[in-house]
């Protein structure tokens, strides 16, 4: 049973959930940073860049999970 739990913690589905959670947290943080004055433009650009990277990772992982189902 422990092996099953370990596999589930590192499964692509679990990674996708964690990435989506991180993306949602970062999205909220970006929204908050935009509303805060004065805005730290450098920090905001880094957050937006990280958010974009997460979105790309999520897309890649979702595509990889769909391929076996379509076959």
C-alpha positions, 0 to 999 in steps of 0.5 A: 500500500505504501508503494501505491501512495508513493506512486500517486504522489508523483503521478502526472495527474498529481503533478498537474493538480499541484501545478494548477494550484501553484498557478492559481496562487500565483495568479491571485498574487499577480492580481494583488500586486497590480492593485497595490501601490506603488507597484514593484515592476521588476517583481511583477514582471517576474511573477508574470513570467513564472505564471506564464511558465506554469501555464506552459507546463500545465499545457504540456502535461495535459497534452501528455496525459491525453495522448494515451486516451486517444490511442 
